[in-house]
Amino acid sequence: MKMKTTLSLVAAAAVSLFSYGAMAQEKSRAEVKEEAKGQAKTGTAGEAGTAPTPKPKSTKARSDVKSEAAAAEKAGQIPSGEQTVKTAKPQSTKARADVKAETKDATKAGIPAGEQTQKK
């Protein structure tokens, strides 16, 4: 008797949980899609409404700005940024034959290629 009561209570709880999910939906998928399409057409998409459009930084035409910048650069009014000094890669002072001999000796000693320490 207790088993029947327990099973019926579990079944009733399961039915109530599943039916609540079905009842909780206010709109169907088609209704939500139509609403989204309407909002997209009017430009009011999103829950918070539309974000304000940012104002342009300048009201001048691009060609005017470019010509002013070119004139300022010719006049030397535009400061140049930090300039990097290119350094050449250090060149080896050893002869090629010496390097080959060192590599061969290191290979014989069991040191894998590329893991040798450079002597200064």
C-alpha positions, 0 to 999 in steps of 0.5 A: 500500500505504501509503495502505491502511495509513494509512486503516485506521489512521485508521478504527481510531482513529475507531472506538476514539474513538467506541466509548469514548464509548459505553462510558464511559456508566455509566447510561442516561438513564432510569436517571439520571432515575429516580435524580433523581426518587427523590432529589427525593422524599427531599430528597437531591437534588444531589451534595453532599447537602442544604444546611442550612436557615438558622435563623430570625432571630427566634422571635417571631411577626410580630404581636408584632414589629410591635406592639413596633416600633409601641410603640418608634416612638411612644416615639421610640426608633427613630432616623430615617434621613438625610432628604434635602432636596428642592430645587426645579428652578432656574427661569429668570429670562428671559421666554418671548419672550426664550428663544424669540428665542435659540432662533430665533437659534441655529437660524439659526446652525446650532446644533441644538436642545438643544446650546446652552450656558446663560449664567449 
